[in-house]
Every structure is written in structure tokens, then in C-alpha cells.
Amino acid sequence: MSVLVLVELDGSAPADASLRAVSLARSLGDVSAVVFADGAPADALAAFGVADVYLVEPSALEGYAPQAWGRVLAGLASEAGATAVLAAGTDRGNEVLAHVGAITGLPMAANCTVVTPDGGQTHRIVRHRWAGLLLEEAVMEAPVALFTAATDAVAAVPAQAPATVQVHVHKPELAEADLVVRAVEAPASAGGVSLASARVVVGGGRGVGGPDGFAPLEELATLLGGVVGVSRVVTSEGWRPHKQQVGQTGTKITPQLYLACGISGAIQHIAGCAGAKNVIAINTDPGAPILARADYAVIGDLHQVIPALVAALRAR
């Protein structure tokens, strides 16, 4: 059986969230990857068992166009005779797979943790519901199954034996209607690092004090090769956009390091950062709930701690 996986990039490498989707896909059949970029990270994908890479060059499709990406995936799935199409459970992964479902009329299951073929056109799945508070067991019956992988519950595991990769340059035929919604990224932001796939997240909460207080956090995130995330109160106050929110009603993150600055740690926020490997909290309140989740804590004023940390990193 052939399985198609949409692979997002972190710089020039496959995003960790996409490697999790590839790892899940290996249990379903031979894995082929679809990459929308000017180059394919063939060696990195080979280590995870990917045998074929379909490279959709920017010259054929510039920027991020969710409907066009969905159209390309649907066409490639048909050409390759794929029995399933997967993506990471990121904003883009869920959006593009939803477009594939709308284009093809196929059902789609988001945030899956387990997918098991059950004979014929049936798959048994386990997926997150209610922001991960509930695991649902279900059966999907479809000629081509559409899934996204829960980014905080599926491990990125290299294949026991690396595959020999063949790269196929794909130039799709698209209608103008497929390109009506399109985001063209500036070179500085074209790396593709999202909150869901970042290895380092520097979080800011009410303790940051206001919109201007995020400048040191942005600087620290840049030095650490990460991104900034925020608590719900920050977006409610209008200090930062919702796309940066970590939590049950925002993005669930799985970084190697989560640095929570001035965040009290409400239940919905903890639900969003539960997948972080290491949590460091900076807070003036020694009784803040976030400290119970933290591996390390600094009891102090973030406006003093963060500049000192930035200075130390720059000195090194």
C-alpha cells in the first residue's frame, strides 16, 4: 500500500511535526513525501523510511495556497494509488487536509495518535478530542483515508533501515480559483518554523506587562533559535495575535524547551504545553501553578532575568 505525507519544512530540514506524521504513516505502507519548496531534504527523509519525494517547486506554485496544496495532494494521491494521505496536526496540515477532503469528498480525521489498517478500505483510529482531554476510538471507511497526526502524542522515530530516495519534480496544473487565497512569505520568514513544530518556545503571559514588553522575549527566542508563544490573557488583551497562543484553545506545543515567562499556568495553558520535554518557569509568585509543571524555576522578575539571560548568551 502507498501512503502520501505532506512534509512541512523547518528551514531546509523536515519539521519535527512532519517527521512524526511520517513515523505514523510507516505503519500503513510505503511512504512517499510531498514537499512544497525549492529543494527536498532527501537524506533526512530517507532516514525515516521515505522512498519517494514529490517536489513541488515554487516556480510552479509560489507561497502557501491551501486550496492549491490540497488540489496537488488530491491529484498525487490519485496518480500514486495512495490508500491514505497524512499530514502533521499543525495549522497548515489540518487546513490542507480539510481542503483535500472538500475536493475529493473523502472523510478526514484530525489529531490521530494511532492508525491501524483493518482490511479493505477500513482503518481503526484513536484520536484526540476536546483538546486532548478525551481519546476517541473510531473506524474510518474510505477508499483513501485522510489523517493528521497529533503533534504531541506521536514520536518521530527513524526507520530501522534508511530508504533509497527518488526525487520527482512535480509541476501541477491549477485553476485560478485554486490560487485566490495565497500567502507569499518574505525570505526572512520563509523558514516555516511554526509554534507547533518549534524546538524552543519562549512564552509570555500577563507578567510581561504589555505589547512593548515582548521585545526581550523576541530577542531571546531568536538567540535560542525558537519562537514566541503567549498565554490566552495576552491575546485577550490584544497584545499579540491568536496564532501565538499556547493552550487548549490555541496551539499545543512539543518543544525540547519551553521557557514560560510571567505565566501563571491556568489549566488550559498547561494542556497546551504538556508535550514540552523541558519547562523552565520565570515568575515572581512562588505559588504559581506553572511551577508544579516546571522542571526548573526562577523566582524573580522576568524584566531583570530575561535581559541578564540575553546578555549571558550574547557573551558566549
C-alpha positions in Angstrom: 0.0 0.0 0.0 1.2 3.5 -0.8 0.8 6.4 1.7 1.3 10.1 0.9 2.6 12.5 3.6 2.7 16.3 3.4 6.0 17.4 4.8 6.5 20.9 6.1 10.0 22.4 6.5 11.8 24.0 9.4 14.4 26.0 7.4 15.7 23.4 4.9 15.0 20.4 7.2 11.8 18.5 7.7 9.8 19.9 10.6 9.7 17.7 13.6 5.9 17.6 13.5 6.1 16.2 9.9 8.6 13.5 10.9 6.0 12.4 13.5 3.4 12.1 10.7 5.9 10.1 8.6 6.6 7.8 11.5 2.8 7.2 11.9 2.5 6.6 8.2 5.1 3.9 8.1 2.7 1.5 9.8 0.3 1.9 6.9 2.5 1.2 3.9 5.3 2.5 1.7 5.7 6.2 2.4 6.0 9.0 -0.2 6.5 12.6 0.8 5.2 15.8 -0.8 7.3 18.9 -0.3 6.4 22.4 -1.4 9.9 24.0 -1.6 12.8 24.7 -3.9 14.7 21.7 -2.6 13.9 18.4 -1.0 15.6 17.2 2.2 16.0 13.7 0.7 18.6 12.4 3.1 16.7 13.4 6.2 13.5 11.8 4.9 15.4 8.7 3.8 16.4 8.1 7.4 12.7 8.0 8.3 11.9 5.4 5.6 10.6 7.7 2.8 11.1 6.1 -0.6 9.8 8.8 -3.0 9.7 12.6 -2.7 7.4 14.7 -4.9 9.0 18.1 -5.0 6.5 20.9 -6.0 8.8 23.8 -6.9 7.9 27.4 -6.1 8.2 28.2 -9.8 5.1 26.1 -10.2 3.3 27.3 -7.1 4.7 30.2 -5.1 3.8 30.7 -1.5 1.3 29.0 0.7 -2.1 28.4 -1.1 -4.1 25.9 1.0 -6.6 25.0 -1.7 -3.9 24.6 -4.3 -1.9 22.5 -2.0 -5.0 20.4 -1.3 -5.5 20.1 -5.1 -1.9 18.9 -5.6 -2.2 16.3 -2.8 -5.5 15.0 -4.2 -4.0 14.7 -7.7 -0.8 12.9 -6.5 -2.9 10.6 -4.3 -4.9 9.5 -7.3 -1.8 9.1 -9.5 0.1 7.1 -6.9 -2.9 5.0 -6.0 -2.4 6.0 -2.4 -4.6 4.4 0.3 -4.0 7.2 2.8 -2.8 10.8 2.9 -1.3 12.2 6.1 -0.1 15.5 7.4 1.1 16.9 10.8 -1.6 18.2 13.1 -0.4 21.8 12.6 -2.4 24.8 11.4 -1.2 24.1 7.8 -1.6 20.3 8.0 -5.1 20.4 9.3 -6.1 23.2 6.8 -4.7 21.5 3.7 -6.1 18.0 4.6 -9.5 19.7 5.1 -9.2 21.1 1.6 -8.3 17.6 0.3 -11.4 16.3 2.0 -13.6 19.0 0.4 -12.1 18.5 -3.0 -12.4 14.7 -3.0 -15.5 14.2 -0.8 -13.4 12.0 1.5 -13.7 11.9 5.3 -10.8 13.3 7.3 -9.8 12.6 10.9 -7.6 15.1 12.8 -5.1 14.7 15.6 -4.7 10.9 15.4 -2.4 9.0 17.8 -2.9 5.5 16.3 -4.0 4.4 12.8 -4.3 0.7 12.1 -5.4 -0.8 8.7 -8.4 -3.1 9.3 -8.7 -4.8 5.9 -10.1 -3.4 2.7 -10.9 0.3 2.9 -11.2 0.5 6.7 -8.9 1.9 9.3 -9.2 1.8 13.1 -8.1 5.1 14.7 -7.5 6.7 18.1 -7.6 10.5 18.1 -7.6 13.4 20.4 -10.9 15.1 21.2 -11.7 18.1 23.4 -8.1 19.4 23.1 -6.6 16.0 24.2 -8.8 15.6 27.3 -10.6 12.7 25.6 -9.3 9.8 23.4 -11.8 8.6 20.8 -11.7 5.2 19.2 -13.3 5.1 15.8 -13.4 3.3 12.5 -12.9 5.2 9.2 -14.2 3.6 6.0 -12.9 5.3 2.8 -11.1 4.4 -0.4 -8.5 7.0 0.5 -8.2 7.8 4.2 -7.2 11.4 5.3 -5.5 11.8 8.7 -3.4 14.4 10.6 -1.1 13.2 13.3 -1.3 14.6 16.9 2.0 16.5 17.2 2.3 15.9 21.0 1.4 12.2 21.1 3.2 10.6 18.1 7.0 10.1 18.4 9.4 10.9 15.5 11.2 7.5 15.2 13.8 6.9 12.4 13.3 3.7 10.3 15.4 0.7 11.2 16.8 0.7 7.7 17.1 4.0 5.7 15.3 4.1 2.3 16.8 4.8 -1.1 15.0 8.0 -2.1 13.9 9.0 -5.6 13.0 12.7 -6.0 10.3 13.5 -8.6 9.8 17.2 -9.7 6.0 17.7 -9.9 4.5 20.6 -11.9 0.8 20.7 -11.2 -2.0 22.1 -13.4 -4.0 24.5 -11.3 -7.0 26.7 -11.9 -7.0 30.4 -11.0 -9.7 29.6 -8.4 -7.2 27.4 -6.5 -4.9 30.4 -6.1 -7.4 33.0 -4.8 -6.1 32.6 -1.3 -2.3 32.7 -1.2 0.3 33.9 1.3 3.6 34.8 -0.2 6.3 34.7 2.5 9.2 37.1 2.8 12.7 35.5 2.7 13.2 36.2 6.4 10.1 34.3 7.4 10.1 31.6 4.8 11.8 29.0 7.1 8.5 27.5 8.0 9.1 27.3 11.8 5.7 27.3 13.4 4.6 27.3 17.1 3.5 23.7 16.8 6.9 22.5 15.3 9.4 24.8 17.1 12.1 23.1 19.1 12.3 26.1 21.5 9.4 28.3 22.6 9.7 31.4 24.8 6.3 32.0 26.3 5.0 35.3 27.7 2.0 36.0 29.9 0.4 38.8 31.8 3.6 39.4 33.7 5.2 40.7 30.6 3.2 43.9 31.2 2.1 44.9 27.7 2.9 44.7 24.0 6.3 46.5 24.4 7.4 44.0 27.0 7.8 41.3 24.4 10.9 42.7 22.7 13.3 41.0 25.1 11.4 37.7 24.7 11.7 38.0 20.9 15.4 38.7 21.2 15.8 35.6 23.5 13.8 33.4 21.1 16.0 34.5 18.2 19.2 33.7 20.1 17.8 30.2 21.0 16.5 29.5 17.5 13.0 29.5 18.7 9.7 31.3 18.5 7.5 33.3 20.9 4.3 31.9 22.4 1.8 33.5 24.7 -1.0 32.8 27.2 -4.7 33.4 26.5 -4.8 36.6 28.5 -2.2 38.1 26.2 -4.3 37.6 23.1 -7.5 38.6 25.0 -5.8 41.9 25.8 -4.8 42.3 22.2 -1.1 42.4 22.9 -0.2 39.6 20.5 -2.1 37.6 17.7 -4.1 34.5 18.5 -1.8 32.4 16.3 0.8 32.7 19.0 -1.4 31.4 21.8 -0.4 28.2 23.6 -3.2 26.3 25.2 -6.4 24.3 24.9 -7.9 27.0 22.6 -4.6 27.8 20.9 -1.7 25.6 19.8 -0.4 22.5 21.5 3.4 22.6 21.5 6.0 19.9 21.8 9.4 21.7 22.0 12.6 20.5 23.6 12.5 23.6 25.8 9.6 25.8 26.9 10.6 28.9 28.8 7.4 30.3 30.5 7.9 33.9 31.5 5.3 35.7 33.7 2.7 32.9 33.0 0.6 31.7 36.0 -0.3 28.4 34.4 -4.0 28.1 34.0 -5.3 24.6 33.2 -6.0 25.4 29.6 -2.4 26.7 29.2 -0.9 23.6 30.8 -3.0 21.5 28.3 -1.2 23.3 25.5 2.4 22.9 26.8 2.1 19.4 28.3 4.1 17.9 25.4 7.2 20.1 26.2 10.3 18.0 27.1 11.7 20.6 29.5 9.9 23.5 31.1 11.6 26.5 32.8 9.3 29.0 34.6 10.2 32.5 35.5 7.7 34.0 37.9 7.6 36.3 40.9 5.0 34.2 42.5 6.4 31.0 44.2 2.9 29.6 44.3 2.1 30.0 40.6 0.5 26.7 39.2 3.1 26.7 36.4 5.8 25.8 38.9 4.2 22.5 39.6 4.7 21.6 35.9 8.2 23.1 35.6 11.4 21.1 35.6 13.3 24.3 36.7 12.0 27.6 38.2 13.5 31.0 38.7 11.6 33.1 41.3 12.2 36.6 40.1 11.2 39.5 37.9 11.3 38.5 34.2 12.3 42.1 33.3 15.6 41.5 35.1 16.0 37.8 34.4 15.5 37.9 30.7 17.9 40.8 29.9 20.5 39.0 32.1 20.0 35.8 30.2 20.2 37.6 26.8 23.4 39.3 27.9 24.9 35.9 29.0 24.0 34.3 25.7 25.5 37.1 23.7 28.7 37.0 25.7 29.1 33.3 24.8 
